[in-house]
């Protein structure tokens, strides 16, 4: 579900003069990013649709971004930064292999559901013929860490896991997560995904 733009554009000449130029620029940039996220939820992101939703002119758009694709890259990078941080924290806070998988799944879903539009961008964009989306690559890396940590700790949970197993788990989670965000929610999503990962890694 698209969220409403948090920063309505002020009327012409009505900008807050107490803000510095860099603070005003940051507001414009954020307004354009939020507008692009909302527009993307309804269809293709074009400059015309983004500036209309943001309440700014085309020249303002081009001060910050080169194209709609450039805006999508920024949305993706923002989603990836928060997702990577959440997955790292989840991995570090858990102690056993199963706890790690469950913690990773919980953090993955929380981040995707907190920013569904940005998450959908990070889950669908592909550079070339890559198998995994940028978001799923982060999950894949976290799952590989789980397998390595289990082996180093002498726990046999994932002894049969190999590179293909972790890749298959990340790809399966990606497909289900995209459907989940697109209006086909999973029942007990966290458990469904963690059980799937465990089954594929064992």
C-alpha positions as CSV (number, residue, x, y, z in Angstrom):
1,X,0.0,0.0,0.0
2,X,1.4,3.4,-1.0
3,X,2.0,5.8,1.8
4,X,1.1,9.5,1.7
5,X,3.9,11.9,1.0
6,X,5.1,13.2,4.3
7,X,6.5,16.5,3.0
8,X,3.9,18.5,1.1
9,X,5.5,21.0,-1.2
10,X,5.1,24.6,0.0
11,X,3.5,27.2,-2.2
12,X,5.7,29.3,-4.6
13,X,8.0,31.5,-2.5
14,X,6.7,30.1,0.7
15,X,9.8,28.0,1.7
16,X,10.9,28.1,5.3
17,X,13.7,30.7,5.2
18,X,15.1,29.3,8.5
19,X,16.3,26.2,6.7
20,X,19.7,26.1,5.1
21,X,20.0,25.4,1.4
22,X,21.2,21.9,2.1
23,X,18.2,21.3,4.4
24,X,15.8,22.5,1.7
25,X,17.6,20.3,-0.9
26,X,17.3,17.3,1.4
27,X,13.5,18.0,1.7
28,X,13.1,18.2,-2.1
29,X,15.1,15.0,-2.6
30,X,13.0,13.2,0.0
31,X,9.8,14.5,-1.4
32,X,10.8,13.2,-4.9
33,X,11.8,9.8,-3.5
34,X,8.5,9.4,-1.7
35,X,6.6,10.6,-4.8
36,X,8.4,8.1,-7.0
37,X,7.6,5.3,-4.5
38,X,3.9,6.2,-4.6
39,X,3.8,6.5,-8.4
40,X,5.5,3.2,-8.7
41,X,2.8,1.5,-6.7
42,X,0.2,2.7,-9.4
43,X,2.2,2.1,-12.6
44,X,5.3,3.2,-14.4
45,X,7.5,5.9,-12.9
46,X,7.9,8.8,-15.3
47,X,9.3,12.2,-14.6
48,X,5.9,13.8,-15.3
49,X,4.1,11.5,-12.8
50,X,6.8,11.9,-10.2
51,X,6.9,15.8,-10.3
52,X,3.1,16.0,-10.3
53,X,2.9,13.8,-7.2
54,X,5.7,15.7,-5.5
55,X,4.3,19.1,-6.3
56,X,7.5,20.4,-7.8
57,X,8.7,21.4,-11.2
58,X,10.7,19.3,-13.7
59,X,13.8,21.5,-13.2
60,X,13.7,20.5,-9.5
61,X,13.6,16.9,-10.4
62,X,16.7,17.2,-12.6
63,X,18.6,19.0,-9.9
64,X,18.7,15.8,-8.0
65,X,18.1,12.9,-10.4
66,X,19.0,12.2,-14.0
67,X,16.0,10.0,-14.8
68,X,13.2,7.9,-13.3
69,X,15.7,4.9,-13.3
70,X,18.1,7.0,-11.2
71,X,15.3,7.6,-8.6
72,X,14.6,3.8,-8.5
73,X,18.3,3.2,-7.9
74,X,18.2,5.5,-4.9
75,X,15.0,3.8,-3.6
76,X,16.7,0.4,-4.0
77,X,19.9,1.5,-2.3
78,X,18.0,2.9,0.7
79,X,16.1,-0.4,1.1
80,X,19.3,-2.4,0.8
81,X,21.2,-0.3,3.4
82,X,18.5,-0.9,6.0
83,X,18.0,-4.5,5.0
84,X,21.7,-5.3,5.3
85,X,22.0,-3.7,8.7
86,X,18.9,-5.6,9.9
87,X,20.2,-8.9,8.6
88,X,23.7,-8.3,10.2
89,X,22.1,-7.5,13.5
90,X,19.9,-10.6,13.4
91,X,22.8,-12.9,12.6
92,X,25.0,-11.5,15.4
93,X,22.2,-11.6,18.0
94,X,21.3,-15.3,17.5
95,X,23.5,-18.2,18.7
96,X,22.4,-21.4,17.2
97,X,21.8,-22.3,13.5
98,X,18.1,-22.5,13.8
99,X,17.9,-19.3,15.9
100,X,19.9,-17.5,13.2
101,X,17.6,-18.7,10.4
102,X,14.5,-17.6,12.4
103,X,16.1,-14.2,13.3
104,X,17.1,-13.6,9.7
105,X,13.6,-14.4,8.5
106,X,12.0,-12.2,11.1
107,X,14.3,-9.2,10.2
108,X,13.8,-9.8,6.5
109,X,10.0,-9.7,6.7
110,X,10.0,-6.7,9.1
111,X,12.2,-4.6,6.8
112,X,10.2,-5.6,3.6
113,X,6.9,-4.8,5.3
114,X,8.1,-1.5,6.8
115,X,9.0,-0.2,3.3
116,X,7.0,-2.2,0.8
117,X,7.5,0.0,-2.3
118,X,11.3,0.3,-1.9
119,X,11.4,-3.4,-1.0
120,X,9.6,-4.3,-4.2
121,X,12.1,-2.3,-6.2
122,X,15.0,-4.1,-4.4
123,X,13.3,-7.5,-5.0
124,X,12.6,-7.1,-8.7
125,X,15.4,-5.1,-10.3
126,X,18.0,-7.1,-12.2
127,X,21.3,-6.0,-13.7
128,X,21.9,-8.2,-16.8
129,X,20.9,-11.9,-16.3
130,X,21.5,-12.1,-12.6
131,X,19.6,-14.9,-10.9
132,X,18.9,-13.0,-7.6
133,X,17.6,-9.5,-7.0
134,X,19.8,-7.2,-5.0
135,X,17.8,-7.8,-1.9
136,X,18.0,-11.6,-2.3
137,X,21.7,-11.4,-2.7
138,X,21.9,-9.9,0.8
139,X,19.8,-12.8,2.1
140,X,21.9,-15.3,0.2
141,X,25.1,-13.9,1.8
142,X,23.5,-14.1,5.3
143,X,22.4,-17.8,4.7
144,X,26.0,-18.7,3.6
145,X,27.2,-17.1,6.8
146,X,24.7,-19.3,8.8
147,X,26.0,-22.5,7.1
148,X,29.6,-21.5,7.7
149,X,29.0,-20.6,11.3
150,X,27.2,-23.9,12.0
151,X,30.1,-25.9,10.6
152,X,32.7,-23.9,12.5
153,X,30.7,-24.4,15.7
154,X,30.6,-28.2,15.0
155,X,26.8,-28.2,14.7
156,X,25.6,-30.6,12.0
157,X,22.4,-28.9,11.1
158,X,23.5,-27.8,7.7
159,X,26.2,-30.3,6.9
160,X,24.4,-31.2,3.6
161,X,24.1,-27.6,2.5
162,X,26.1,-26.4,-0.4
163,X,26.3,-23.3,-2.6
164,X,23.3,-24.5,-4.6
165,X,21.2,-25.0,-1.4
166,X,21.7,-21.5,-0.2
167,X,21.1,-20.0,-3.6
168,X,17.8,-22.1,-3.9
169,X,16.7,-20.9,-0.5
170,X,17.3,-17.2,-1.3
171,X,15.6,-17.6,-4.7
172,X,12.5,-19.3,-3.1
173,X,12.3,-16.7,-0.4
174,X,12.5,-14.0,-3.1
175,X,9.6,-15.4,-5.0
176,X,7.4,-15.8,-2.0
177,X,8.3,-12.4,-0.6
178,X,7.4,-10.6,-3.9
179,X,4.0,-12.3,-3.9
180,X,3.6,-11.4,-0.2
181,X,4.2,-7.7,-0.9
182,X,2.1,-7.8,-4.1
183,X,-1.1,-8.6,-2.2
184,X,-0.9,-12.4,-1.9
185,X,0.1,-12.5,1.8
186,X,1.5,-15.8,3.3
187,X,-0.2,-17.2,6.3
188,X,2.2,-17.2,9.2
189,X,4.8,-15.7,6.8
190,X,7.8,-15.8,9.2
191,X,7.3,-19.5,10.0
192,X,6.6,-20.4,6.4
193,X,9.9,-18.8,5.2
194,X,12.1,-20.1,8.0
195,X,10.7,-23.6,7.6
196,X,11.4,-23.4,3.8
197,X,15.0,-22.2,4.4
198,X,15.7,-24.9,7.0
199,X,14.3,-27.6,4.7
200,X,16.4,-26.5,1.7
201,X,19.6,-26.1,3.8
202,X,19.4,-29.4,5.6
